[in-house]
C-alpha cells in the first residue's frame, strides 16, 4: 500500500514537473490598431522560450482590433488552452472588456493598453490585471507641463470616440484646468473615419494656441493632416499612442514639429548615460532591430517586451510554490507580479504593489518632437 502511494505521488510530481507554462496572447495584428499590434506580435517571438528550466509556450491570437473578438479570444485561451497568463490586448476598449474574463477565470492578465481605468480603481476584478503602458494621467501631466513652459493658454482636443479618447479627455482636461489652461474645444472621431473636416473647422474657429489629438496608431494622423491642410500654425500635441514608424509614414511632412510624451525606448540612444532605463531599453532595441532592421523599433513592441520581462521575473517565484497549469500556479504568478520591485524594462522601472498594478514613475516618460521624420528627445 505504501509503495503504491509513493509511486503515485512520484508519478504525479514527475508529470507536474514536466508541465509547460502556457502564455495566451491576444493582440490587434489587423484592423485599425494593426500598426500597434504588429510590433507587439513581432516582439512575442523574442520572449524567452524557457524560464527556470521550464518550457514556455506562447499561443498568439489576433483580435483584429475588435472588442468582441478580444473577449472571445480571452475566453478561448482560458477555457480551451488552459493558459497560466494572458498578455493583451493592444487597445484600451479591448483590454477593458477582457477584465471580467480574466477575473472569472482567475488568470493574471498583462494589458498592453494605456488607460488608467484598466488597473484603477483596484477591486476584486482588477487584482488580476496588470499593464505595461504609461497611464494617460502620467502622460497628460507631461503634456500640460510642456504647454505651460511654452506659454500655451488655450487648447482644443480632438480624440477617439471610445474609451481611449474619453480617458485622455478626462485626465488632460482636469490637469489643464488646474494649470489655468483654457479648454476651448472637445471634438471626437472614430478610428475608421476617413474625414474629420467638420471637427477640425469647429476647433479652428476657437483659435486655440495648441491642439491635442487623443488618438493612437495611424488613425491619429487624420486630424493632424486636416489641421495642416487648413493652415493651422499652433502647436500640435499627440499622445504616446502614436509612437511608431507607421504613424510617421502616414502623417509625413504634416507631422513636422509635433510634440508628444513617450517612453524612453523611443529615443533610447539619445538618453544620457545615467538614465536608469537606457541599458534595458537598448537591450530590447538591439534584439528587435537584429530581426527587423535598423530603425524598426517602436514603443508598442516595448510594451510587449516589458510584459514578457514582468512574466520572466515573476515565473521563477511562482514555480517554487506550484506547478504550471494549476490554479495555485496562477495565484502564485499573480502574487509574484504584484511583488515586482526595481525591474528595469524598455519603458521604465517597475515597482508594483497591491494598490498599483502599473508601477511606473516619472522615469517612464520623456518629451519627444518629430523632426525631419524622426523622433528627437526634447531637451
C-alpha positions in Angstrom: 0.0 0.0 0.0 2.8 2.4 1.0 4.7 1.5 -2.2 1.7 2.2 -4.3 1.0 5.5 -2.7 4.7 6.5 -3.0 4.7 5.5 -6.7 1.5 7.5 -7.3 3.0 10.6 -5.6 6.2 10.3 -7.6 4.3 9.9 -10.8 2.2 12.9 -10.1 5.2 15.0 -9.3 7.0 13.9 -12.4 4.1 14.8 -14.6 3.7 18.2 -12.8 7.4 18.9 -13.2 7.2 18.4 -16.9 4.2 20.7 -17.3 4.8 23.6 -19.7 4.0 27.2 -18.9 1.3 28.4 -21.4 1.0 32.1 -22.2 -2.0 33.3 -24.1 -1.7 36.4 -26.2 -4.5 38.4 -27.9 -3.4 41.5 -29.8 -4.5 43.6 -32.7 -2.4 42.4 -35.6 -5.1 43.5 -38.1 -7.7 46.3 -38.2 -7.3 50.0 -37.2 -4.8 49.2 -34.5 -2.6 47.0 -36.6 0.3 49.4 -36.6 0.4 48.9 -32.8 -0.3 45.2 -32.7 2.2 44.1 -35.4 5.3 45.1 -33.5 3.8 43.6 -30.4 3.3 40.3 -32.2 6.9 40.5 -33.6 8.1 41.0 -30.0 6.3 38.0 -28.6 8.7 35.9 -30.9 11.6 37.4 -29.0 10.4 36.4 -25.5 12.1 33.6 -23.6 11.1 30.0 -24.5 12.5 28.6 -21.3 12.3 30.0 -17.7 13.9 28.3 -14.7 14.2 25.1 -16.7 10.5 25.2 -17.7 9.4 25.3 -21.3 7.2 28.3 -22.2 4.6 28.2 -25.0 3.0 31.3 -26.5 -0.4 30.9 -28.0 -1.0 34.1 -30.1 -4.4 35.1 -31.4 -5.4 38.2 -33.5 -8.4 40.1 -32.2 -8.5 42.3 -35.4 -8.9 45.5 -33.2 -12.4 44.2 -32.3 -13.6 44.2 -28.7 -16.0 41.2 -29.1 -13.2 39.1 -30.7 -10.8 40.1 -27.9 -13.3 38.8 -25.3 -13.8 35.6 -27.3 -10.0 35.1 -27.6 -9.6 35.6 -23.9 -12.3 33.0 -23.1 -10.8 30.5 -25.5 -7.3 30.9 -24.1 -8.5 30.3 -20.6 -11.1 27.6 -21.2 -9.5 25.6 -24.0 -5.8 26.4 -23.9 -5.7 26.5 -20.1 -3.2 29.3 -20.1 -1.4 30.5 -17.0 -1.2 34.1 -18.1 -2.8 36.4 -20.7 -0.9 39.2 -22.4 -3.1 41.7 -24.2 -4.8 43.3 -25.7 -3.4 46.2 -27.8 -6.2 48.7 -27.3 -8.0 50.2 -24.3 -11.6 49.1 -25.3 -10.4 45.5 -25.8 -8.4 45.4 -22.6 -11.2 46.8 -20.5 -13.6 44.2 -22.0 -11.3 41.4 -21.0 -11.1 42.3 -17.3 -14.2 40.3 -16.4 -12.9 37.2 -18.3 -9.6 37.3 -16.6 -11.1 37.7 -13.2 -13.7 35.0 -13.7 -11.0 32.6 -14.9 -8.7 33.6 -12.1 -6.0 34.1 -14.7 -3.5 37.0 -14.4 -3.5 39.4 -17.4 -1.0 42.0 -18.5 -2.6 44.6 -20.8 -0.6 46.5 -23.4 -3.1 49.4 -23.5 -2.7 52.8 -21.8 -5.9 53.8 -19.9 -5.6 54.1 -16.2 -9.1 52.5 -15.9 -7.6 49.2 -16.8 -6.0 48.9 -13.4 -7.8 51.6 -11.4 -9.6 51.7 -9.1 -8.3 48.5 -7.6 -11.0 46.0 -6.8 -11.6 42.2 -6.8 -11.6 42.0 -10.6 -8.6 44.3 -11.2 -6.5 42.5 -8.7 -5.9 40.0 -11.6 -5.0 42.7 -14.1 -1.6 44.5 -14.7 -0.4 46.6 -17.6 2.8 48.0 -19.1 2.0 51.3 -20.9 2.2 54.5 -19.0 -1.2 55.9 -17.8 -2.9 58.6 -19.7 -2.7 60.6 -16.4 1.1 60.3 -16.3 1.4 61.4 -19.9 -1.2 64.2 -19.6 1.0 65.7 -16.8 4.0 65.8 -19.1 2.0 67.5 -21.9 0.5 70.1 -19.6 3.9 70.9 -18.2 5.2 71.4 -21.7 2.3 73.6 -22.6 2.8 75.7 -19.5 6.5 76.1 -20.3 5.7 77.2 -23.9 3.1 79.8 -22.9 0.0 77.9 -24.1 -3.1 79.5 -22.6 -5.8 78.0 -24.8 -6.1 74.4 -26.1 -8.6 72.3 -28.0 -9.0 68.5 -28.0 -9.8 66.1 -30.9 -9.9 62.5 -29.7 -11.2 59.0 -30.4 -14.9 58.5 -29.6 -14.1 55.5 -27.5 -12.5 54.6 -24.1 -9.1 55.8 -25.2 -10.3 59.2 -26.2 -12.5 59.6 -23.2 -9.8 58.6 -20.8 -7.4 61.1 -22.3 -10.0 63.9 -22.2 -10.8 63.2 -18.6 -7.2 63.3 -17.4 -6.0 66.0 -19.7 -8.9 68.4 -19.1 -8.6 68.0 -15.3 -4.9 68.9 -15.3 -5.3 71.7 -17.9 -7.9 73.4 -15.7 -5.6 73.2 -12.6 -2.8 74.9 -14.6 -5.2 77.6 -15.8 -5.1 76.5 -19.5 -8.5 77.3 -21.0 -10.2 74.4 -22.9 -11.9 75.8 -26.0 -12.9 72.7 -27.9 -13.7 69.0 -27.4 -14.3 67.0 -30.6 -14.4 63.3 -31.3 -13.9 60.9 -34.3 -13.9 57.2 -35.0 -10.8 55.1 -35.6 -12.3 54.1 -39.0 -13.3 57.6 -40.2 -11.9 58.9 -43.4 -12.7 62.6 -42.8 -12.7 64.9 -39.8 -13.2 68.2 -41.6 -16.3 69.2 -39.5 -14.5 68.6 -36.2 -11.4 70.5 -37.4 -13.3 73.5 -38.6 -15.1 73.7 -35.2 -11.8 73.5 -33.3 -10.1 76.1 -35.6 -12.9 78.6 -35.1 -11.9 78.8 -31.4 -8.3 79.8 -32.4 -6.5 77.7 -29.8 -2.8 78.1 -29.1 -2.4 74.4 -29.2 -4.4 71.3 -30.1 -4.1 67.8 -28.5 -5.1 64.8 -30.6 -6.2 62.0 -28.4 -5.7 59.1 -30.7 -3.4 56.1 -31.3 -1.7 54.5 -34.3 -2.2 55.6 -37.9 -5.8 56.9 -37.4 -4.4 59.7 -35.3 -2.7 61.1 -38.4 -6.1 62.0 -40.0 -6.9 65.1 -37.8 -3.3 66.3 -37.9 -3.2 66.2 -41.7 -6.5 68.0 -41.9 -5.3 70.7 -39.4 -2.2 71.3 -41.5 -4.3 71.4 -44.7 -6.5 74.1 -43.2 -3.4 76.2 -42.3 -3.2 75.7 -38.5 0.1 77.2 -37.2 -0.2 76.5 -33.5 1.5 73.6 -31.6 0.0 70.1 -32.2 0.4 67.5 -29.5 -0.2 63.8 -29.9 -0.3 61.1 -27.2 2.1 58.2 -26.7 -0.3 56.2 -28.7 1.4 57.3 -32.0 4.9 56.3 -31.1 5.5 54.0 -34.1 7.0 54.4 -37.5 3.8 53.7 -39.4 2.4 56.9 -37.9 5.4 58.8 -39.2 5.0 57.2 -42.6 1.3 58.0 -42.9 1.5 61.5 -41.4 4.6 62.5 -43.4 5.6 66.2 -43.5 2.3 67.2 -41.8 3.8 65.8 -38.5 6.9 68.0 -38.6 7.2 69.8 -35.2 4.6 67.6 -33.4 5.2 67.2 -29.7 4.3 64.0 -27.7 5.2 62.2 -24.5 6.8 58.8 -24.9 8.5 56.0 -23.0 12.3 56.3 -23.1 12.6 53.5 -25.6 11.7 55.7 -28.5 14.8 57.7 -28.1 16.9 55.2 -26.1 20.2 56.1 -27.9 19.7 59.8 -27.2 19.2 59.3 -23.4 22.0 60.5 -21.1 24.3 57.7 -19.9 23.0 57.8 -16.3 19.3 57.3 -17.3 18.2 54.2 -15.4 16.2 52.9 -18.4 18.8 53.3 -21.1 20.6 50.0 -20.7 17.4 47.9 -20.6 15.8 49.8 -23.4 18.8 49.4 -25.7 18.9 45.7 -25.0 15.4 45.4 -26.4 16.2 47.7 -29.3 19.2 45.6 -30.2 17.2 42.3 -30.2 14.3 43.8 -32.2 16.4 45.5 -34.8 18.6 42.4 -35.3 15.5 40.7 -36.7 13.5 43.6 -38.3 16.1 46.1 -39.3 17.6 49.3 -38.0 15.1 51.9 -37.1 12.2 49.4 -36.9 11.7 49.5 -33.1 8.8 51.4 -31.6 7.0 52.0 -28.2 4.4 49.3 -28.7 6.7 46.4 -29.2 8.3 47.7 -26.0 5.0 47.2 -24.1 5.0 43.5 -25.2 8.7 43.2 -24.2 8.0 44.6 -20.8 5.1 42.3 -20.3 7.5 39.4 -21.1 10.0 40.8 -18.6 7.4 41.0 -15.9 6.4 37.4 -16.5 10.0 36.2 -16.7 10.8 37.9 -13.4 7.7 36.5 -11.6 7.6 33.0 -13.0 10.6 31.6 -11.0 9.0 32.8 -7.8 5.7 31.2 -8.7 7.3 27.9 -9.8 8.7 27.5 -6.2 5.1 27.4 -5.0 3.1 25.4 -7.6 3.2 23.7 -11.0 2.1 25.4 -14.3 -1.5 24.5 -15.4 -2.9 24.8 -11.9 -5.0 27.4 -10.1 -2.3 27.5 -7.4 0.3 28.5 -10.0 -1.9 31.3 -11.5 -2.4 32.6 -7.9 1.3 32.5 -7.2 2.1 34.2 -10.5 -0.4 36.9 -9.8 1.2 37.4 -6.3 4.7 37.5 -7.8 3.7 40.1 -10.4 2.3 42.2 -7.7 5.5 41.9 -5.8 7.7 43.2 -8.7 10.4 45.6 -7.5 13.0 47.7 -9.3 12.6 45.8 -12.6 14.1 48.0 -15.4 12.2 47.5 -18.7 12.2 49.2 -22.0 9.8 51.9 -20.8 10.7 52.4 -17.2 11.4 50.9 -13.8 8.5 48.7 -12.5 7.6 48.7 -8.8 4.2 47.0 -8.3 2.1 46.9 -5.1 -1.4 45.7 -4.1 -2.7 49.1 -5.0 -0.6 49.8 -8.1 -0.6 47.3 -11.0 1.4 49.6 -13.3 4.3 50.5 -11.1 5.9 53.2 -13.3 7.0 56.6 -12.1 8.4 59.8 -13.8 11.3 57.8 -15.2 8.9 56.2 -17.7 8.3 59.3 -19.7 10.2 61.8 -21.9 9.0 64.5 -24.2 9.7 64.0 -27.9 9.4 66.1 -31.0 9.1 64.9 -34.6 11.9 66.4 -36.7 12.6 65.5 -40.3 10.6 62.3 -40.0 12.4 61.0 -36.9 11.9 61.1 -33.1 14.1 63.6 -31.2 14.4 63.9 -27.4 13.2 67.3 -26.3 15.9 69.0 -24.3 
